[in-house]
Every structure is written in C-alpha cells, then in structure tokens.
Amino acid sequence: MRALSLRDIAIMITFVLGFFIIFEYFVKWPEVNTMASNITQACTVIAGLATIVGVGNLTRIHIRNLTRRGPNYLHSIVLLCAIWIPLVIGIMYTRKTPSYVYLYNNVYGPISNAFFAVLAFYILSGAYRAFRARTFDSFILMLAAILVFLGNAPVTGNLWAGFDPLGSWILNVPNTAGYRGVIIGTAIGQTVLAVRVLLGRELGYLAQKRE
Amino acid sequence: MISIISNRVIVLLFTVGSFAVLIYLMFYVGERRKKIFHIKRLPPIDAIEEAVGRCVELGRPMHFTPGTATLTRMEAPGTIAGIAILGYVARLAARLGVRLIATCQMPETYPLVRETVRESFITEGKIDYYNDEDVIYMPQVKAAAGLMQREHVGANFLMGGFWHEGLVLAEAGAIAGAINIGGIAAPVATIPFLVICCDYCLMGEELYAASAYITKDPVLTSTIAGQDYIKVACVVLILIGTILSTMGLTQFASLFAV
C-alpha cells in the first residue's frame, strides 16, 4: 500500500474543507456555521503568516546584494530600513506610538499617494495605444469611449444636450449587458475550477502536474 | 435544529446539478476516454511559446506575476489558474534557458510561486539554472515595474487577479519593450485595463480553461465541455425568466434571489 504523500494530504484537506464550506453556505446549523467561520478565519491567519516568509525573502535578497556590493546596493539599504524600522517600532511600541504614526503619515502616505498619482499617466499611455482605430472592434471601442467622455464632461452639455443621455445609455445598456455576460461566464468558470481543485484534478497550485 | 436556508434551495439544486454534470463528465466521459473534447484555440496561450522564443533570441529575461489578489477572497481562483500557467511558462523557460523573474505581490502566493518555478526546473532537469533570488516577494507593483525596466524584460506575463496594478505592470512591460500576455477573470471591473494594455489577453473564463488547454488532459477538457453545458442551462433559465418577468410573472426570477 502506497504511503500518503504531502500532496495527497493537501488534496484531502482541500476536499474536506472545501465541501464543508460549500455545505455550510446552504444550511442553518449554528455549530456548523460557527465552525465554518472559524475555519475561514484560520485560513486568513495562515495566509497572513506567509508575510513572514515574504519579508524573509526580501530581507535575504537585499542583505546578500548589500554584502556583495551588487547593483543598486544603496537601494537595498533604503528598502531594508523601510521594512524593518516601522516593523520594529510597530512591534515594540504598537501602531499608535507617535514615531510610527509620523513615519506612516510623512513617509509612507506621501510616497504611496505619489505612486498612485502616476497611475493617471499609465492610463493615458494605455488609452493612447488602445484607442487607435486599427480594426473595426477598436473603432467601436474608441467611439464608445469618446461618447462616454463627452457625456461626462460638463462643457459638452452646452454644445449638445444629447451627449449626457447617450453616454449614460452606453454605460447602462450595452456595457452592463456585456459586463453581466462576463460575470456569468466567470462565475461558471470558477465553479468548474473549484470542482477540479476539490477533486484533486487541478494540481497547478500544488506546483505539480497530474500523474 | 438543522435546516436548509429557504431562499438558497434553488441555488443548492443548481449547484448540485452542476457538480453532478461535471463529475459525470470528468470520471465517466473524460477518464474513460468516451469522448475527447476539443477546446477552441486560445491565441494568448499559443503566444506564450512565441514570447519565450523572443526572449531567447533577444537574450532578455521574462517576468511573471500571479497578480495582486489574495488566496482568501473570491479572486483566488484566478490566482490558482495563474499559478498553473506559471508552471507551463517556467518549464518553457527552463527548457529554452531563459531567465524567469517571478514577482509576488501577495505574501501567500510567494511560497506557491517559488515551489512552482523550482518544480518546473526540476521537471525539465535544469535545477542548476534555478535561481531562488529570481522569485521575489514584491508587495509594491511599482517596484516590479521598475525591475522590469531595469532588466529589459522581453516578455511580461500577468496572470491572476489585478486591480489598478494590472495597468501599471502592463504599461511598464510595454515601456520596457516586452510582449505583454495577460490573463484576468476577477475583479471583472478591471478586465478592460489588461485587455487594452496587453498584446494578448485571456479574459474571464478563458483563464480558468488555460490549464486544460495546455495539458490537453481529457479529464480537464471534459470539464470545459461541462462548463458550456452549464452555460447553456443558464442562458435557458435567463430567457425563461426574462419572458415570464416581461409578462408580469416575477415568481420564477425571484426563486433565484439569494
């Protein structure tokens, strides 16, 4: 008799917990509902613990880069300080301590906002490449986008009152119809993938091919 | 006292029916090779080999990310499907000797990605070429964008769940001169980001079908056929519901309200 491998155990856990959570969704049974809620929370905690592995990986890579004086090793110093200083302060003095709040509000916040603002330029360059009418499909996309832009721009209301209702119609009728079609297809695709995973036929996430 | 939640009975029946169809197709039709189903061509998957070949010719590395979605939310299936595609990409990279840089934006995907890449190199007998430092936990996508531009990646694979980050990564790939191959199913609202920015994009359910398409495994392809049967059932139910609701009979549609 073949001994159980780690992969078999992972498949068994997936099967039992997966079907249990599905079962729980349909029944009103306080003990089962509580147990499912606890399992879901435990999964979140386990996933959270993976942060330690991730931070460990980053630290290892950048300490090695620093000790080797590798490319951009000064960036590694910045990164290590950015990870470890707030982490140590947060663990030692909690997140409410003034130094932690100062770092968060005056370093993390502005940098994060600045990075987020860059998104506007990415949208612009993406839109520039997308809205070139190379094919009939891209022409339709471009036309729909222009009409929605015009519908949302306040100034165009003075030119023609029809831009606003036309833009709204495109968003609410053809766009919503297509959107719902994608949602239904995606939901069915997720169901099928879930069945494959629960029955141990989809092993890509276990880093192994099916034998 | 145990009871079935009353407004979920129809959904339960539909779920059980769907599972029964899929299990029948997997274990009776697929496993016993009663019928071999063929999946339509998926150009983004066909383009993966072309993109890896381009990296070989240009001597450039390639970048892969399984997205910024966690494994504990509804976007998780996309991440799982993305990691399955990573296995294929990593095997091609190992076989053709291309450097693969995999960045993970979520910590829980990092161990999965690392093991997938390592196992793929082992499968191809190229474990000596596997570099643990090329699988990086990189929570900020801007860092991954910078890395792509510094390393001049020749191909950029974005497979999983993305919010605005997908746009940043795809544009960074385009600026670096890489072929962008994307795959996204959820969140649905951000699908257009990848569709407009990528040269090829797996959209919605195509992402979930990718592993069946790659492996050509009859059991997996039969589930894709099952997916189409379930879709037909949904369309029929939607049509019946629409007709009855138009006639003022809303009881049928309300049966499916959760």
Interface residues (C-beta under 8 A of the other chain):
Chain A: I22 Y25 F26 V27 K28 W29 T40 C43 T44 I46 A47 G48 A50 T51 I52 V53 G54 V55 N57 L58 I61 R64 N72 F115 V118 L119 Y122 I123 S125 G126 A127 R129 A130 L141 Y179 V182 I183 I184 G185 T186 I188 G189 Q190 T191 V192 L193 A194 V195 R196 V197 L199 R201 E202 G204 Y205 A207 Q208 K209 R210
Chain B: M1 I2 S3 I4 I5 R8 V11 L12 T15 S18 F19 L22 I23 M26 T70 L71 T72 M74 P77 I80 A81 I83 A84 I85 L86 G87 C104 P107 E108 Y110 P111 L112 E115 T116 R118 E119 S120 T123 E133 V135 I136 Y137 M138 P139 Q140 K142 R150 H164 L167 V168 A170 E171 A174 I175 A185 A186 V188 I191 F193 I196 C197 M203 G204 E205 L207 Y208 A209 S211 T215 D217 V219 L220 T223 I224 G226 Q227 I230 K231 C234
